[in-house]
Amino acid sequence: MLRKPVKCPVCGERVVDIIYGTGDMSQIEFFIEYRKEGIVGGEDIPRRPPVWECSCGCKRFRKVNPDGTDAPVKVKLLKNLRKRPAIVINWETELAMEAVSLGMLEMVRHYEVEVTTEMGEKEFLSVTAVTATDAEVEAKDLVANGRVGLKGCVCKSVMAKETLGI
């Protein structure tokens, strides 16, 4: 490939970057920690590394020159990635899902929840819930279970503010 394809020619899925230097990190751990789309490439970088992969995993792509020879590439390394903010993921509470399934959409609200952990980390989470308290409980649960990629697991403060739309 001369440049990164938008879709896979085999299956039509999105093509994403391969991230090397990830060790034994799983795909889900990578997404939770960095909040980016990408395929974990492991610790070792092959001699002729593919730099993109179909999101379903059916095909890998390497960058080549127009004459077909290998093009020099800079592989993406985990240590060089910047984390995206946690607010890019929208979480939904059980009560909000139940309200949607019952057709009570007027009860569902969107909240921006500010969380501060015992380690001084401050993060904003996007939560769809029926009340501010429901959103705060969901945020505390997400932090306690390590699902937002923070080092701390206890919330020192949690404050939900209703926002307009998702």
URQUI-V272052 format. One record per pair of residues at least 12 apart in sequence whose ideal C-beta (glycine too) atoms are under 10 Angstrom apart, sorted by sequence separation. I is the first residue (numbers start at 1). J is the second residue. If there is no record, write none. Layout:
i=I j=J
i=I j=J
This chain:
i=4 j=16
i=22 j=34
i=27 j=39
i=28 j=40
i=41 j=53
i=50 j=62
i=51 j=63
i=95 j=107
i=96 j=108
i=112 j=124
i=113 j=125
i=127 j=139
i=143 j=155
i=4 j=17
i=27 j=40
i=39 j=52
i=49 j=62
i=50 j=63
i=95 j=108
i=96 j=109
i=112 j=125
i=113 j=126
i=125 j=138
i=126 j=139
i=140 j=153
i=142 j=155
i=1 j=15
i=26 j=40
i=38 j=52
i=39 j=53
i=48 j=62
i=49 j=63
i=96 j=110
i=111 j=125
i=112 j=126
i=113 j=127
i=125 j=139
i=140 j=154
i=141 j=155
i=19 j=34
i=25 j=40
i=38 j=53
i=39 j=54
i=93 j=108
i=96 j=111
i=111 j=126
i=112 j=127
i=124 j=139
i=127 j=142
i=140 j=155
i=143 j=158
i=22 j=38
i=24 j=40
i=39 j=55
i=46 j=62
i=92 j=108
i=110 j=126
i=111 j=127
i=113 j=129
i=123 j=139
i=139 j=155
i=19 j=36
i=22 j=39
i=23 j=40
i=25 j=42
i=38 j=55
i=110 j=127
i=111 j=128
i=125 j=142
i=22 j=40
i=24 j=42
i=25 j=43
i=37 j=55
i=39 j=57
i=92 j=110
i=93 j=111
i=109 j=127
i=110 j=128
i=111 j=129
i=125 j=143
i=140 j=158
i=17 j=36
i=19 j=38
i=21 j=40
i=22 j=41
i=23 j=42
i=24 j=43
i=41 j=60
i=109 j=128
i=110 j=129
i=113 j=132
i=123 j=142
i=136 j=155
i=139 j=158
i=16 j=36
i=17 j=37
i=18 j=38
i=19 j=39
i=20 j=40
i=21 j=41
i=22 j=42
i=23 j=43
i=51 j=71
i=90 j=110
i=91 j=111
i=108 j=128
i=109 j=129
i=111 j=131
i=123 j=143
i=138 j=158
i=139 j=159
i=16 j=37
i=17 j=38
i=18 j=39
i=19 j=40
i=20 j=41
i=21 j=42
i=22 j=43
i=23 j=44
i=39 j=60
i=49 j=70
i=108 j=129
i=109 j=130
i=111 j=132
i=115 j=136
i=136 j=157
i=137 j=158
i=139 j=160
i=16 j=38
i=17 j=39
i=18 j=40
i=19 j=41
i=20 j=42
i=21 j=43
i=48 j=70
i=51 j=73
i=91 j=113
i=107 j=129
i=108 j=130
i=109 j=131
i=113 j=135
i=114 j=136
i=121 j=143
i=125 j=147
i=136 j=158
i=138 j=160
i=14 j=37
i=16 j=39
i=18 j=41
i=19 j=42
i=20 j=43
i=21 j=44
i=47 j=70
i=50 j=73
i=51 j=74
i=107 j=130
i=109 j=132
i=111 j=134
i=112 j=135
i=113 j=136
i=125 j=148
i=135 j=158
i=136 j=159
i=137 j=160
i=15 j=39
i=17 j=41
i=18 j=42
i=20 j=44
i=21 j=45
i=49 j=73
i=51 j=75
i=52 j=76
i=107 j=131
i=111 j=135
i=113 j=137
i=115 j=139
i=135 j=159
i=136 j=160
i=20 j=45
i=48 j=73
i=50 j=75
i=51 j=76
i=87 j=112
i=109 j=134
i=110 j=135
i=111 j=136
i=113 j=138
i=114 j=139
i=115 j=140
i=118 j=143
i=123 j=148
i=133 j=158
i=135 j=160
i=20 j=46
i=49 j=75
i=87 j=113
i=104 j=130
i=109 j=135
i=113 j=139
i=117 j=143
i=123 j=149
i=132 j=158
i=134 j=160
i=135 j=161
i=18 j=45
i=86 j=113
i=111 j=138
i=113 j=140
i=115 j=142
i=116 j=143
i=117 j=144
i=121 j=148
i=123 j=150
i=132 j=159
i=133 j=160
i=135 j=162
i=100 j=128
i=111 j=139
i=115 j=143
i=121 j=149
i=122 j=150
i=132 j=160
i=20 j=49
i=46 j=75
i=86 j=115
i=99 j=128
i=113 j=142
i=121 j=150
i=123 j=152
i=131 j=160
i=132 j=161
i=27 j=57
i=45 j=75
i=99 j=129
i=100 j=130
i=113 j=143
i=121 j=151
i=132 j=162
i=18 j=49
i=20 j=51
i=96 j=127
i=97 j=128
i=99 j=130
i=117 j=148
i=119 j=150
i=120 j=151
i=121 j=152
i=129 j=160
i=131 j=162
i=18 j=50
i=19 j=51
i=45 j=77
i=96 j=128
i=97 j=129
i=98 j=130
i=119 j=151
i=120 j=152
i=18 j=51
i=95 j=128
i=96 j=129
i=97 j=130
i=115 j=148
i=117 j=150
i=118 j=151
i=119 j=152
i=125 j=158
i=127 j=160
i=129 j=162
i=17 j=51
i=18 j=52
i=41 j=75
i=91 j=125
i=92 j=126
i=93 j=127
i=95 j=129
i=96 j=130
i=117 j=151
i=118 j=152
i=119 j=153
i=122 j=156
i=17 j=52
i=18 j=53
i=41 j=76
i=43 j=78
i=90 j=125
i=91 j=126
i=92 j=127
i=93 j=128
i=94 j=129
i=95 j=130
i=96 j=131
i=115 j=150
i=117 j=152
i=118 j=153
i=119 j=154
i=121 j=156
i=122 j=157
i=125 j=160
i=16 j=52
i=17 j=53
i=41 j=77
i=87 j=123
i=89 j=125
i=90 j=126
i=91 j=127
i=92 j=128
i=93 j=129
i=94 j=130
i=95 j=131
i=116 j=152
i=117 j=153
i=118 j=154
i=120 j=156
i=127 j=163
i=15 j=52
i=16 j=53
i=41 j=78
i=86 j=123
i=87 j=124
i=89 j=126
i=90 j=127
i=91 j=128
i=92 j=129
i=93 j=130
i=115 j=152
i=117 j=154
i=118 j=155
i=119 j=156
i=124 j=161
i=126 j=163
i=15 j=53
i=16 j=54
i=38 j=76
i=40 j=78
i=85 j=123
i=86 j=124
i=87 j=125
i=88 j=126
i=89 j=127
i=90 j=128
i=91 j=129
i=93 j=131
i=96 j=134
i=117 j=155
i=118 j=156
i=128 j=166
i=15 j=54
i=16 j=55
i=85 j=124
i=86 j=125
i=87 j=126
i=95 j=134
i=96 j=135
i=116 j=155
i=117 j=156
i=13 j=53
i=14 j=54
i=15 j=55
i=36 j=76
i=38 j=78
i=85 j=125
i=86 j=126
i=87 j=127
i=94 j=134
i=95 j=135
i=115 j=155
i=116 j=156
i=117 j=157
i=126 j=166
i=13 j=54
i=14 j=55
i=85 j=126
i=93 j=134
i=115 j=156
i=116 j=157
i=117 j=158
i=12 j=54
i=13 j=55
i=14 j=56
i=18 j=60
i=93 j=135
i=95 j=137
i=96 j=138
i=113 j=155
i=115 j=157
i=116 j=158
i=11 j=54
i=13 j=56
i=18 j=61
i=38 j=81
i=94 j=137
i=95 j=138
i=114 j=157
i=115 j=158
i=116 j=159
i=8 j=52
i=10 j=54
i=11 j=55
i=12 j=56
i=13 j=57
i=15 j=59
i=34 j=78
i=91 j=135
i=93 j=137
i=94 j=138
i=114 j=158
i=115 j=159
i=8 j=53
i=9 j=54
i=11 j=56
i=13 j=58
i=15 j=60
i=33 j=78
i=36 j=81
i=93 j=138
i=113 j=158
i=114 j=159
i=115 j=160
i=8 j=54
i=10 j=56
i=11 j=57
i=13 j=59
i=15 j=61
i=36 j=82
i=92 j=138
i=93 j=139
i=113 j=159
i=114 j=160
i=4 j=51
i=5 j=52
i=7 j=54
i=8 j=55
i=11 j=58
i=34 j=81
i=36 j=83
i=37 j=84
i=91 j=138
i=112 j=159
i=113 j=160
i=114 j=161
i=4 j=52
i=7 j=55
i=8 j=56
i=10 j=58
i=11 j=59
i=30 j=78
i=33 j=81
i=34 j=82
i=35 j=83
i=36 j=84
i=91 j=139
i=93 j=141
i=111 j=159
i=112 j=160
i=113 j=161
i=1 j=50
i=3 j=52
i=5 j=54
i=8 j=57
i=10 j=59
i=34 j=83
i=35 j=84
i=111 j=160
i=112 j=161
i=1 j=51
i=8 j=58
i=9 j=59
i=33 j=83
i=34 j=84
i=35 j=85
i=91 j=141
i=111 j=161
i=112 j=162
i=1 j=52
i=8 j=59
i=30 j=81
i=35 j=86
i=91 j=142
i=109 j=160
i=111 j=162
i=112 j=163
i=9 j=61
i=35 j=87
i=36 j=88
i=110 j=162
i=111 j=163
i=8 j=61
i=25 j=78
i=35 j=88
i=86 j=139
i=89 j=142
i=109 j=162
i=110 j=163
i=5 j=59
i=21 j=75
i=32 j=86
i=35 j=89
i=109 j=163
i=110 j=164
i=20 j=75
i=21 j=76
i=22 j=77
i=23 j=78
i=109 j=164
i=110 j=165
i=5 j=61
i=19 j=75
i=20 j=76
i=21 j=77
i=22 j=78
i=86 j=142
i=91 j=147
i=110 j=166
i=4 j=61
i=18 j=75
i=19 j=76
i=20 j=77
i=21 j=78
i=22 j=79
i=32 j=89
i=86 j=143
i=91 j=148
i=3 j=61
i=17 j=75
i=18 j=76
i=19 j=77
i=20 j=78
i=21 j=79
i=31 j=89
i=89 j=147
i=108 j=166
i=4 j=63
i=17 j=76
i=19 j=78
i=20 j=79
i=21 j=80
i=22 j=81
i=89 j=148
i=1 j=61
i=3 j=63
i=21 j=81
i=89 j=149
i=1 j=62
i=2 j=63
i=19 j=80
i=86 j=147
i=87 j=148
i=1 j=63
i=2 j=64
i=19 j=81
i=86 j=148
i=1 j=64
i=2 j=65
i=86 j=149
i=2 j=66
i=17 j=81
i=86 j=150
i=83 j=149
i=3 j=71
i=2 j=71
i=1 j=71
i=92 j=166
i=90 j=166
i=32 j=142
i=35 j=148
i=32 j=146
i=35 j=149
i=32 j=147
i=33 j=148
i=34 j=149
i=32 j=148
i=33 j=149
i=29 j=146
i=32 j=149
i=33 j=150
i=31 j=149
i=32 j=150
i=28 j=147
i=30 j=149
i=29 j=149
